[in-house]
Amino acid sequence: MTDYPILHISPRAEKELKSGFPWVYDTEVTLSQQIPDGSVCYAYSEKGRYLATGFYNSHSKLRFRTVSTNSNDIVDEDFWKRKVQWAVRYRQAVMGKDLSCSRIIFGDADGFPGLTVDRYEDVLSVEIYCLGIELRKQEIYRSLLETFRDIGEPISCIRERSEGKLRALEGMEDSVCYPSVEGFDLSPKEEVIITENGLRFAVDIASGQKTGYFLDQKYNRAAVAKLAMGRNVLDCCTHNGGFALNCAAAGAASVLGIDISAPAIEQCRRNAQLNGLTNVTFEQHDLFAFLRDTLEAKQHPWDLIILDPPAFTKSRSTVRGASIGYEEINTLAMRLLPRGGYLCTCSCSRFMTPDLFLKTVAEAARKARVSLRLIEKRGASPDHPVLIGAPDTEYLKCLIFQVI
């Protein structure tokens, strides 16, 4: 074993690590020596048994974050290159031709705590929310660039979009930049055109939300589009127009996409033009107000409604309030749909568990005085794998129903 510093963890944290949970919280740690923030260390049980290798950070409530459970691993550049190669090969296997637009690294699920890497054609869009990764990002970037070059799909741009509260909680300042990597010819890009399910989308990697696009719903959009033929569709919180354009291309009679963001609506209209779709329109609206106003006007023009709102809760303390919000929009949508109509409802909040979300939708059906036939229960596309023992990685819920 390498001579990394050691921290001892409580029996409770030991049990969680052995079950696959990747973090140890600040209250579960005992230090026997000083450990520099962001450095690699070992997690040992109170009885002195090796459990995991990971990053230490005294600024974070996530005091220890696992990168390996193999005591023989040396966390150097070769280590990161192996892990990058595993991540890319996995996406090659599960995404096939869709590798060109997919999530390449999904944080703890790939053994890269606090790191997200999305690929948009020849661009990598990156978020970093872990000090240990931040200190080693050049090694990781080099490994990514070498790996894609070796498979004949070179990358020409890396865009780093690491900002917000999670950075501050790790004791880091925001980092929004186009990093350079020695030995590689990289240049800035603000936009890239991607292909999803045969459709073209312009992705704003410079200032768009998150890394620029929500790749996790790719196959869910295709699944919902199968129901769209000849139907009138409402896509709520449409963002870049993903669900709306997939339904329009599948032969919907009409599609209306709404979003509260004016820039998002303009991007949607451009994406519709990119694909030559004329059976879809986009309007700026607040979701709750729009659904209420439409119901009060006794207008029921849609027989397929899609609800894909942003996360209503980002902490466990606000889950109850979020449940009320999800319940309300689902109740309104069900009241707007005719019998035999279809509802696709989603939640991307990791604190809204699959069981709680299903229970919330069921309560909405009771209030709307309808019954629901569950067609499909879906999650994120396989480039966003679920790590057993880490329930937060199963964050996306996508339920497709028929209202009867």
Buried (B, 14 or more C-beta within 10 A) or exposed (E): EEEBBBBBBBEEBBEBBEEEBBBBBEEBBEBEEEBEBBBBBBBBBEEEEBBBBBBBBBBBEBBBBBBBBEEEBEBEEEBBBEBBBEBBEBBEEBBEEBBEBBBBBBBBBBBBBBBBBBBBBBBBBBBBBBBBBBBBBEBBBBBBBBBBEEEEBEBBBBBBBBBEEBBEBBBBEEBEEBBEBEEBEBEEBEBBEBEBBEBBBBBBBBEBBEBBBBBBBBBBBBBBBEBBEEBBBBBBBBBBBBBBBBBBBBEBEBBBBBBBBEEBBEBBBBBBEBBEBEBBBBEBBEBBEBBBEBBEEEEBEBBBBBBBBBEBBBEEEBBEEBBEBBBBBBBBBBBBBEEEBBBBBBBBBBBBBBEBBBEBBEBBBBBBEBEBEEBEEBBBBBBBBBBEBBBBBBBBBBBBBBBE
